């Protein structure tokens, strides 16, 4: 639907109170009201979003890799998690006449299985989950104790090489995570976010980046009861406010020369993604927020700035 005509333009200048030392005043807040809110398009995932969707072990593995350059193996009583296509080669312990479940990547399909000893080892393919993106499994069962062999699994996406051993104590479940694919996805997302930020940059001398469209409300009804705290980084927001249905986070012009941070909202004991769009120098969220965090980088290089609602309950 074509956007309705602009109802009016307002410039709202926020000034600081008297201070012992003068601080540079933030740029004026320029608002354009619109009679019909713009529907939000989902923001493309950022590197931080992609990492936040991974299991805790994989998130920890990325941090350890950033420090040591190695991808760790995780072992618990329930399962063992191996990094795919990373040294050393996986060694799977199985128990005689009992199955060990090897779970592969959702969406791929097993096309062939090669066993060094197909007489004393049984391999049974299976699948679980949504039939549209099934999770492939291979159940391994040795017929005797103290035997060893090798296994190669061919799928539509990967080739898995591993060693098999028949022992008294077996691994119940074996799973994989995929470091190369994860790092490539995070790198591509960071490049896309940077490109999107560059396309939203204003031409030299153009002040349109400091103008934001808000709902058709009186400027006096805007709610500025938000606090901004955290690292003193080039992209630290100037201010945040809402119009009753959207939250606007005004970013400094310096953000255009740095990596754009990801916006997450606090949910329970962690954080989750929230849809937002970048309009000039603003992050625009089509919902109200209580606690949110802007995040850039991973591991020890991560910077965080919190945005909190400090007004009356609503």
C-alpha positions as CSV (number, residue, x, y, z in Angstrom):
1,X,0.0,0.0,0.0
2,X,1.3,3.5,-0.9
3,X,2.4,5.4,2.2
4,X,0.0,8.2,3.1
5,X,1.1,11.8,3.0
6,X,3.4,13.2,5.7
7,X,1.4,15.0,8.3
8,X,4.1,17.3,9.5
9,X,7.7,17.8,10.4
10,X,9.1,18.5,13.9
11,X,12.6,19.2,15.1
12,X,13.0,18.4,18.8
13,X,16.3,19.7,20.4
14,X,17.3,17.9,23.6
15,X,19.6,20.0,25.9
16,X,21.7,18.9,28.8
17,X,21.4,20.4,32.3
18,X,24.0,22.5,33.9
19,X,27.2,20.5,34.6
20,X,30.5,21.2,36.2
21,X,32.2,20.6,32.9
22,X,30.5,21.2,29.6
23,X,29.8,18.1,27.4
24,X,29.2,18.3,23.7
25,X,25.5,18.5,23.1
26,X,24.0,15.6,21.1
27,X,22.6,16.5,17.6
28,X,19.0,17.8,17.5
29,X,16.3,15.1,17.2
30,X,14.5,15.6,13.9
31,X,11.1,13.8,13.7
32,X,8.8,13.3,10.7
33,X,5.3,12.0,11.7
34,X,3.5,9.6,9.4
35,X,-0.2,8.6,9.5
36,X,0.5,5.0,8.8
37,X,3.4,3.0,10.3
38,X,5.8,1.2,8.0
39,X,5.7,-2.5,8.2
40,X,8.9,-4.0,9.4
41,X,11.0,-6.3,7.2
42,X,12.9,-8.9,9.1
43,X,16.5,-7.8,9.6
44,X,19.1,-10.1,8.0
45,X,20.9,-12.3,10.5
46,X,24.2,-10.9,11.8
47,X,27.2,-12.9,12.9
48,X,26.2,-12.4,16.5
49,X,22.6,-13.7,15.7
50,X,24.0,-16.8,14.0
51,X,26.3,-17.6,16.9
52,X,23.5,-16.9,19.5
53,X,21.4,-19.6,17.8
54,X,24.0,-22.3,18.3
55,X,24.0,-24.7,21.2
56,X,26.0,-23.5,24.3
57,X,28.8,-26.0,23.5
58,X,29.3,-24.6,20.0
59,X,29.3,-21.0,21.3
60,X,32.0,-22.0,23.8
61,X,33.9,-23.9,21.1
62,X,34.1,-20.6,19.0
63,X,35.5,-18.8,22.0
64,X,38.1,-21.5,22.7
65,X,39.1,-21.6,19.0
66,X,39.6,-17.8,19.1
67,X,42.1,-18.4,21.9
68,X,43.9,-21.6,20.9
69,X,43.1,-22.1,17.2
70,X,41.8,-25.6,18.0
71,X,38.2,-26.9,17.9
72,X,37.4,-28.9,21.1
73,X,35.6,-32.2,21.5
74,X,32.8,-32.3,24.1
75,X,32.0,-35.5,26.0
76,X,29.1,-36.0,28.5
77,X,27.3,-39.0,29.9
78,X,24.6,-38.6,27.3
79,X,26.6,-37.8,24.1
80,X,29.9,-36.9,22.5
81,X,30.1,-33.9,20.2
82,X,32.9,-33.8,17.5
83,X,33.9,-31.0,15.2
84,X,33.4,-32.1,11.6
85,X,36.5,-32.5,9.4
86,X,38.9,-31.4,12.2
87,X,41.8,-33.4,13.6
88,X,42.0,-35.8,15.3
89,X,39.7,-38.3,13.5
90,X,36.7,-39.3,15.6
91,X,37.0,-42.6,17.5
92,X,33.6,-44.2,18.3
93,X,33.4,-46.7,21.2
94,X,30.6,-49.2,20.8
95,X,29.5,-52.1,23.0
96,X,28.9,-55.7,21.7
97,X,25.3,-56.3,20.7
98,X,24.3,-52.7,21.6
99,X,23.7,-49.8,19.3
100,X,25.6,-46.5,19.3
101,X,23.6,-43.7,17.5
102,X,25.6,-41.5,15.1
103,X,23.6,-38.3,14.3
104,X,24.5,-36.2,11.3
105,X,23.5,-32.7,10.1
106,X,19.7,-32.0,9.6
107,X,18.7,-31.9,6.0
108,X,21.5,-34.1,4.5
109,X,20.8,-37.6,3.3
110,X,23.0,-40.7,3.7
111,X,23.8,-42.0,0.2
112,X,26.3,-44.8,1.1
113,X,28.1,-46.5,4.0
114,X,31.5,-48.2,3.8
115,X,32.6,-50.5,6.6
116,X,36.1,-52.0,6.8
117,X,34.6,-55.1,8.6
118,X,31.0,-55.6,7.4
119,X,30.9,-59.2,8.7
120,X,31.2,-58.3,12.4
121,X,29.7,-54.8,12.4
122,X,26.1,-53.8,11.6
123,X,25.2,-50.3,10.3
124,X,21.5,-49.3,10.2
125,X,20.5,-45.9,8.7
126,X,17.5,-44.1,10.1
127,X,16.1,-40.6,10.4
128,X,14.1,-38.4,12.8
129,X,12.4,-35.1,13.0
130,X,10.5,-33.1,10.4
131,X,10.3,-35.2,7.2
132,X,11.0,-32.0,5.2
133,X,14.4,-31.6,6.9
134,X,15.0,-35.0,8.5
135,X,17.9,-35.6,10.8
136,X,19.9,-38.6,9.5
137,X,21.2,-41.2,11.9
138,X,23.4,-44.3,11.6
139,X,23.1,-47.0,14.3
140,X,26.3,-49.0,14.8
141,X,26.4,-52.4,16.5
142,X,29.5,-54.7,16.9
143,X,28.9,-58.4,17.0
144,X,31.9,-59.2,19.3
145,X,34.2,-57.6,21.9
146,X,37.7,-56.3,21.3
147,X,37.3,-55.7,17.5
148,X,38.1,-52.5,15.6
149,X,37.4,-51.2,12.1
150,X,36.9,-48.0,10.2
151,X,33.7,-46.3,8.9
152,X,33.0,-43.9,6.1
153,X,29.6,-42.3,5.7
154,X,28.7,-40.6,2.4
155,X,25.9,-38.0,2.4
156,X,24.6,-35.4,0.1
157,X,26.7,-32.7,1.9
158,X,29.6,-34.4,3.7
159,X,31.9,-37.4,3.9
160,X,32.5,-38.6,7.4
161,X,35.6,-40.7,8.3
162,X,35.9,-42.3,11.7
163,X,37.3,-45.3,13.6
164,X,35.1,-47.8,15.5
165,X,36.1,-49.8,18.6
166,X,34.2,-52.5,20.4
167,X,34.5,-51.8,24.2
168,X,32.6,-52.7,27.4
169,X,31.5,-49.1,27.8
170,X,29.9,-47.6,24.7
171,X,29.1,-44.0,23.6
172,X,25.3,-43.8,23.5
173,X,25.1,-40.9,21.0
174,X,27.6,-39.2,18.8
175,X,26.9,-35.8,17.1
176,X,28.9,-33.3,15.1
177,X,29.2,-29.5,14.8
178,X,30.5,-27.8,11.7
179,X,33.2,-25.1,12.3
180,X,34.0,-24.3,8.7
181,X,30.3,-23.7,7.8
182,X,29.6,-21.7,11.0
183,X,32.6,-19.4,10.5
184,X,31.8,-18.9,6.8
185,X,28.1,-18.0,7.7
186,X,29.2,-15.6,10.4
187,X,31.8,-14.0,8.0
188,X,29.2,-13.6,5.2
189,X,26.6,-12.2,7.7
190,X,29.1,-9.6,8.9
191,X,29.9,-8.6,5.3
192,X,26.2,-8.2,4.5
193,X,25.6,-6.1,7.6
194,X,28.4,-3.9,6.7
195,X,27.1,-3.5,3.1
196,X,23.6,-2.8,4.4
197,X,25.0,-0.1,6.7
198,X,26.9,1.4,3.8
199,X,23.9,1.5,1.6
200,X,22.0,3.3,4.3
201,X,24.7,5.9,4.7
202,X,23.9,9.5,3.8
203,X,25.6,11.4,0.9
204,X,28.2,14.1,2.1
205,X,26.4,17.1,3.4
206,X,23.0,15.3,3.6
207,X,21.4,15.4,7.1
208,X,18.7,12.9,6.3
209,X,20.3,10.3,8.4
210,X,19.3,12.3,11.5
211,X,15.7,12.3,10.5
212,X,13.4,9.5,11.6
213,X,9.7,8.8,10.9
214,X,7.6,8.1,14.0
215,X,4.0,7.3,14.5
216,X,1.4,10.0,14.2
217,X,1.7,11.3,17.7
218,X,2.5,14.7,19.2
219,X,6.3,15.1,19.9
220,X,5.5,15.8,23.6
221,X,4.0,12.3,23.8
222,X,7.3,10.6,22.9
223,X,8.8,8.6,25.8
224,X,12.6,9.2,26.4
225,X,12.7,7.2,29.7
226,X,15.6,5.0,28.5
227,X,19.1,4.7,29.8
228,X,22.2,3.8,27.7
229,X,25.2,2.2,29.5
230,X,28.2,0.2,28.6
231,X,31.5,0.3,26.6
232,X,32.6,3.6,25.2
233,X,32.6,2.5,21.6
234,X,32.2,4.5,18.4
235,X,28.6,3.0,17.9
236,X,27.3,3.8,21.4
237,X,23.8,5.2,21.0
238,X,23.1,8.8,21.5
239,X,19.6,8.2,22.9
240,X,16.6,5.9,22.8
241,X,12.9,6.7,22.8
242,X,9.6,5.3,21.8
243,X,6.3,6.5,20.3
244,X,4.1,4.0,22.1
245,X,4.6,1.2,19.6
246,X,8.1,1.5,18.2
247,X,11.5,2.0,19.9
248,X,14.0,4.3,18.1
249,X,17.7,4.0,18.9
250,X,19.7,7.0,17.6
251,X,23.3,6.0,16.6
252,X,26.2,8.3,16.2
253,X,27.5,9.2,12.8
254,X,30.8,7.3,13.7
255,X,28.9,4.0,13.5
256,X,29.1,4.2,9.7
257,X,32.9,3.7,9.8
258,X,32.7,0.7,12.2
259,X,31.1,-2.8,12.3
260,X,27.4,-2.5,12.9
261,X,26.4,-4.1,16.3
262,X,23.6,-6.6,16.6
263,X,20.5,-5.8,18.7
264,X,19.3,-8.5,21.1
265,X,16.6,-8.5,23.8
266,X,17.0,-10.1,27.3
267,X,14.7,-13.1,27.7
268,X,14.9,-15.1,30.9
269,X,18.5,-16.2,31.5
270,X,19.7,-15.3,28.0
271,X,19.1,-13.2,25.0
272,X,17.1,-13.6,21.8
273,X,16.9,-12.0,18.4
274,X,14.5,-9.1,17.7
275,X,13.5,-7.8,14.3
276,X,14.7,-4.3,13.6
277,X,15.7,-2.2,10.6
278,X,18.3,0.4,10.0
279,X,17.0,3.8,8.8
280,X,19.8,6.3,8.4
281,X,21.3,6.8,11.9
282,X,18.6,4.8,13.6
283,X,17.8,1.3,14.7
284,X,13.9,1.0,14.5
285,X,12.2,-1.8,16.4
286,X,8.5,-2.4,15.9
287,X,7.8,-3.3,19.5
288,X,8.5,-1.9,23.0
289,X,11.6,-3.0,24.9
290,X,12.4,-3.3,28.5
291,X,16.0,-4.5,28.4
292,X,18.1,-4.8,25.2
293,X,21.8,-5.1,24.4
294,X,23.8,-4.1,21.4
295,X,26.7,-6.6,20.7
296,X,29.7,-6.4,18.4
297,X,32.4,-9.0,18.2
298,X,32.8,-12.4,19.8
299,X,34.8,-13.9,22.8
300,X,37.2,-11.5,24.5
301,X,36.8,-9.0,21.7
302,X,33.1,-8.6,22.3
303,X,31.7,-5.1,23.1
304,X,28.3,-4.6,24.7
305,X,26.0,-1.6,25.3
306,X,22.8,-2.0,27.3
307,X,19.6,-0.1,26.6
308,X,17.1,-0.2,29.5
309,X,13.6,1.2,30.0
310,X,13.6,3.3,33.2
311,X,10.1,4.8,33.0
312,X,6.8,3.8,34.8
313,X,5.4,0.4,34.3
314,X,3.4,-0.2,31.2
